[in-house]
Amino acid sequence: MRVDELQTPALLVERSHLEANLAEMARVRPGDRCRPHVKAHKSTSLARLQRDAGHPGFTVATIREAEGLHAAGLADDVLLANVVLDARRIGALVADGGRVTVAVDSEVAVAAAADGGVREVVIDVCVGLPRTGCRPEDAGRLAALARSRGLAVRGVMGYEGHLFIIEDASQRRPLVREAMQLLASAAADVGGEVVSAGGTATYAEDIPWVTEVQAGSYVLMDTAYQRLGLPFAQALSVLGTVISVSPQGWAVTDFGLKSLGMDHGNPTVPGHPVWFCSDEHTTVGNSLEQGAPLALAVGDRVRGLPAHVDPTVAMHEQLWLVDRDEVLERWPVDLRGW
Ligand SMILES: Cc1ncc(COP(=O)(O)O)c(C=O)c1O
């Protein structure tokens, strides 16, 4: 099938870029030094490619993602990098032979893990992002509590995502290191072999005590991450059709904020400045100087580059693997839901 034959809006993954991204991560963080975060793509087809690239374990954000990986035979070592207070579905998955380690950051979360049949946990430590995670000084005490409940404590995790918006690497680096020092101090109190942190922005940072990076966006990429100047290519785009062109100098595509995660801003339509998005429309203007004719006609296809990969993918039922104008495969976005 040709890309032009797809119904729009459609989510495209450009194969050459995807392969380059997989290869770059496998080169810099081979094997278990990267634990790809599947929340970025929610697709077992893509997760399988990450495993084939040499990464044996995965990070997930939801129970559904863990279950889907297990059903696909990809749950050899899954880290649920999120706190859950009803862990029974994870317990069932573990009893069925999946390996899922759960993040805990409170006495209540430890009890939920133990009561739900979870066997392994990491202590989630707050390293500056006001989200989940205990204070570094509480990590040792929580680990002791978990062990007293019969749980194996594999180590710690801490997500320094609040620093990833700093575009200048020379400013970002010392702050990331500081945050990771907090995690290292907690790791010393907790014990275990896992120190799990970071993401796409920090995949190449050399912080010796961090054993694995939870990178997700790198594999598909978005324009927000592109600003950091990382060597990952924009593999993901939303294919749209120009449904209307105004003689006053704008054109309208059939993708809008219901097919694009907009929390990091407007999509980019190369060559055509985006004016604004509404539910099912994106209005683009002229790429040339004022007054020059609009280089788009009704029926033209355009590719919009999302500003935020994770929520964009979660809005779609399928990803289309393409090689420029040729459709190669259809991948269900099969890890959606909770
Ligand atoms: C817990 C956790 N780890 C890692 C990541 C890294 O993902 P990315 O590579 O997209 O920055 C995220 C992203 O939000 C996250 O929530």
The ligand as an SDF file (V2000), in Angstrom:
LIG
                    3D

 16 16  0  0  0  0  0  0  0  0999 V2000
    9.3410    7.5220   35.3810 C   0  0  0  0  0  0  0  0  0  0  0  0
    9.8360    7.9550   34.0410 C   0  0  0  0  0  0  0  0  0  0  0  0
   11.0170    7.4910   33.6300 N   0  0  0  0  0  0  0  0  0  0  0  0
   11.5460    7.8570   32.4590 C   0  0  0  0  0  0  0  0  0  0  0  0
   10.8760    8.7270   31.6170 C   0  0  0  0  0  0  0  0  0  0  0  0
   11.6180    9.1380   30.4020 C   0  0  0  0  0  0  0  0  0  0  0  0
   11.0390    9.2180   29.2620 O   0  0  0  0  0  0  0  0  0  0  0  0
   11.6460   10.0660   28.0650 P   0  0  0  0  0  0  0  0  0  0  0  0
   12.7310    9.2600   27.4850 O   0  0  0  0  0  0  0  0  0  0  0  0
   10.4960   10.1880   27.2050 O   0  0  0  0  0  0  0  0  0  0  0  0
   12.1410   11.3530   28.6070 O   0  0  0  0  0  0  0  0  0  0  0  0
    9.6270    9.2360   31.9940 C   0  0  0  0  0  0  0  0  0  0  0  0
    8.9130   10.1880   31.1210 C   0  0  0  0  0  0  0  0  0  0  0  0
    7.9990   10.8700   31.4550 O   0  0  0  0  0  0  0  0  0  0  0  0
    9.1030    8.8460   33.2390 C   0  0  0  0  0  0  0  0  0  0  0  0
    7.9190    9.3120   33.6760 O   0  0  0  0  0  0  0  0  0  0  0  0
  1  2  1  0
  2  3  1  0
  2 15  2  0
  3  4  2  0
  4  5  1  0
  5  6  1  0
  5 12  2  0
  6  7  1  0
  7  8  1  0
  8  9  2  0
  8 10  1  0
  8 11  1  0
 12 13  1  0
 12 15  1  0
 13 14  2  0
 15 16  1  0
M  END
$$$$
